[in-house]
Amino acid sequence: MNISLSTYKRRRECLKKEVGSGLLLFLGNNEVGINYADNTYPFRQDSTFLYFFGILQPGLAAVINIDEDREIVFGNELTIDDIVWTGAVPSVSEMSGAVGVQETLPLRQLATYLDLCRAKGQTIHFLPPYRSDHRIWLWELLHVELAAQEKCASLPFIRAVVNQRNHKDTEELACIEKAVDLSTEMHLAAYRTVRPGMHEAEVAATVAEVAARQGYPLAFPTIATVRGQVLHNHGFIHTMAEGDIFLLDAGAEGPGHYAGDLSSSMPVGHRFTSQQEDVYSIHLESFRAAVDMLRPNIPFRDVHLAAATKIAEGMKGLGLMKGDPAEAAAIGAYALFFPCGVGHMMGLDVHDMENLGEQYVGYADGEKKSTQFGFKSLRLARPLEPGFVFTIEPGIYFIPELMDQWEAERRFADFICYEKLHAWRTFTGLRNELNYVITNEGAKRLGTLRKPMTLDEVYAAKEDC
């Protein structure tokens, strides 16, 4: 389930044609020390470097000189001192040849090569940096001040990379399907494990073990909590009790380093309370409303609004909102209960290419991200196209601090029944998430395994424990 040599060559050729001229600079990632240089975080290659060059070794850079039709990987060969600690690895030329790049040079020659290209009047395109060492590297290589680097990053380069990586091919989809299936296994393990008296950390460990036993890392830090109203709650500090909702957001990084991203909400005991069932059912209706919208050319913002409208409609049924649900969604009143976007692009990054800018990845040319609370967290809004891979993840959250602020400001008072909210302050939150690809005919759920979604499926999964 690897990406083929011909695919890497095709990707680079397409990139050259789209950018048109100049030199494209790719900075690979380096090892990063945790508390001293030799005690490092697990190495993860830069995703764009990985997409076009597929080499997992740290300490590399590459260029595509469009004007001279040259592709060069720059890197240092291991010394015997390195090999003593790491073991033998293929040479830089061998790793480069495996992805169709025939020219390699020592890393120390990169600065000289770039200086020569600049002297010829060539434009050097680079992508916005997201690591401190990349910022320093760009300053040393191109003499671009750190504060100016994002502004000076090449927009043609960014757009060309986004246009390619946004559309997943059959090889990529096979890798993603495996990652999603592995992620589903992680969630099924949680359903079998969660019970009253357990600590959140025990479930997080069980989930991580599923991926580790198959030789794969996590795609992102796991969320495993009974305080699901905190959207990114990475602290495993609570003991679970009967009546709690356990929220798991976890995924594996599978073959080719492609991500899966799923979330699940389940009762800590065997069943939800009747109040929890009501909210869970509203959530499922919002999920189905979003999925029913999926097809080519539909703006993802409309998908988000479909989910938000169903949540507003459900909250009205509970007596917590009033007025027209569609209007409540359009003006953002729903965001008290659903303050995030309904989904995001997914691929080599779990939030694909966000280092290049959400504006370019998730929004069409000329369309600007909203700055309004709720809508500003919508990472994807553009019309959907075949090959787009993304998540669907509506949620319902009762966040006491947010409720207090909005009530004090009387925000959207024509739509929110603040006098009824106080009884819901301890509800916490819930969400579910699945992964989809747009096809020519509509949309396909990714993965061959099924994650529990309906109440009956959740309860059946819990009975297996």
URCORRA-V918296 format. One record per pair of residues at least 24 apart in sequence whose C-alpha atoms are under 7 Angstrom apart, sorted by sequence separation. I is the first residue (numbers start at 1). J is the second residue. D is the distance in whole Angstrom. If there is no record, write none. Layout:
# URCORRA-V918296
I&J&D  I&J&D
This chain:
# URCORRA-V918296
186&210&6  200&224&6  224&248&5  243&267&7  244&268&6  286&310&5  305&329&6  128&153&5  200&225&6  223&248&6  224&249&7  243&268&7  285&310&7  286&311&6  400&425&6  127&153&5  223&249&5  242&268&6  243&269&7  308&334&6  398&424&7  31&58&6  126&153&5  127&154&6  222&249&6  223&250&6  241&268&7  242&269&5  398&425&6  30&58&5  125&153&7  126&154&6  222&250&5  240&268&7  283&311&7  29&58&6  30&59&5  72&101&7  125&154&5  182&211&7  243&272&7  282&311&6  398&427&6  399&428&7  28&58&7  29&59&6  71&101&6  73&103&7  74&104&6  75&105&6  76&106&5  111&141&5  127&157&7  243&273&7  398&428&5  28&59&6  72&103&5  73&104&5  74&105&5  75&106&5  76&107&6  127&158&6  220&251&7  397&428&6  398&429&6  28&60&5  71&103&7  72&104&5  73&105&6  74&106&5  75&107&4  125&157&6  219&251&5  282&314&6  397&429&4  27&60&7  28&61&5  74&107&5  218&251&6  219&252&5  396&429&6  397&430&6  27&61&5  218&252&4  219&253&4  340&374&5  341&375&7  396&430&6  26&61&6  27&62&7  201&236&5  217&252&6  218&253&5  339&374&4  344&379&6  345&380&7  395&430&6  396&431&7  26&62&5  74&110&7  200&236&5  216&252&7  217&253&6  341&377&5  344&380&5  395&431&4  25&62&6  26&63&6  200&237&6  216&253&6  304&341&7  340&377&5  341&378&4  343&380&7  394&431&6  395&432&7  25&63&5  200&238&6  216&254&6  304&342&5  340&378&6  341&379&6  393&431&7  394&432&7  24&63&5  25&64&7  199&238&6  200&239&6  335&374&5  393&432&6  12&52&6  23&63&7  24&64&5  55&95&7  199&239&4  200&240&7  219&259&6  393&433&4  11&52&6  23&64&6  24&65&6  198&239&6  199&240&6  211&252&6  219&260&7  392&433&5  393&434&7  23&65&4  197&239&6  198&240&6  332&374&7  347&389&7  391&433&7  392&434&6  22&65&6  23&66&6  197&240&5  346&389&6  391&434&6  392&435&6  8&52&6  22&66&6  196&240&5  197&241&6  345&389&6  346&390&5  391&435&4  8&53&6  21&66&5  22&67&6  54&99&7  196&241&5  345&390&4  346&391&7  390&435&6  391&436&6  21&67&6  53&99&6  196&242&5  344&390&5  345&391&7  390&436&6  343&390&7  344&391&6  389&436&6  390&437&7  343&391&5  389&437&4  343&392&5  388&437&6  389&438&7  16&66&6  342&392&6  343&393&6  387&437&6  388&438&6  342&393&5  387&438&6  342&394&5  386&438&5  387&439&6  385&438&6  386&439&5  386&440&6  338&395&6  338&396&5  337&396&5  338&397&6  337&397&5  337&398&6  183&250&7  336&403&7  183&251&5  183&252&5  182&252&6  196&268&6  179&252&6  195&268&5  196&269&6  179&253&6  194&268&6  195&269&6  179&254&4  178&254&6  179&255&7  183&260&6  183&261&7  175&254&7  179&258&7  183&262&7  333&412&6  175&255&5  179&259&6  180&260&4  300&380&6  301&381&4  175&256&6  179&260&5  180&261&7  300&381&4  301&382&7  176&258&6  299&381&6  300&382&6  333&415&7  175&258&6  176&259&6  299&382&5  300&383&6  176&260&6  299&383&4  300&384&6  298&383&5  299&384&6  297&383&5  298&384&6  259&346&7  297&384&5  307&394&7  328&415&7  259&347&6  296&384&5  297&385&6  258&347&5  259&348&6  261&350&7  295&384&7  296&385&5  258&348&4  259&349&6  296&386&6  8&99&6  9&100&6  257&348&6  258&349&7  259&350&5  323&415&6  5&98&7  322&415&5  5&99&5  321&415&5  322&416&6  5&100&6  321&416&4  322&417&7  320&416&6  321&417&5  320&417&5  23&122&7  25&124&7  22&122&5  23&123&6  24&124&6  25&125&6  26&126&7  320&420&6  22&123&5  23&124&5  24&125&5  25&126&5  320&421&6  22&124&6  23&125&6  24&126&6  287&394&6  286&394&7  283&394&7  283&395&6  283&396&7  219&350&6  19&156&6  19&157&6  19&160&6  18&160&6  296&438&7  295&438&6  296&440&7  15&160&6  296&442&6  295&442&4  294&442&6  295&443&6  294&443&6  265&430&6  265&431&6  264&431&6  265&432&6  3&171&6  229&397&5  263&431&7  264&432&5  229&398&6  263&432&5  264&433&7  229&399&6  263&433&5  262&433&5  262&434&6  1&174&7  1&175&6  247&430&6  271&459&6  270&459&7  266&458&7  270&462&6  158&356&6  162&361&6  229&428&5  228&428&5  229&429&4  159&360&7  227&428&6  228&429&5  228&430&6  169&387&7  168&387&5  167&387&4  168&388&6  167&388&5  166&388&6  130&355&6  128&356&6  2&255&7  1&255&7  2&256&6  184&449&7  180&446&7  181&447&5  180&447&5  181&448&6  184&451&6  181&449&6  177&446&6  178&447&7  192&461&7  177&447&5  191&461&6  192&462&6  191&462&6  192&464&6  193&465&6  192&465&4  47&348&6  47&349&7
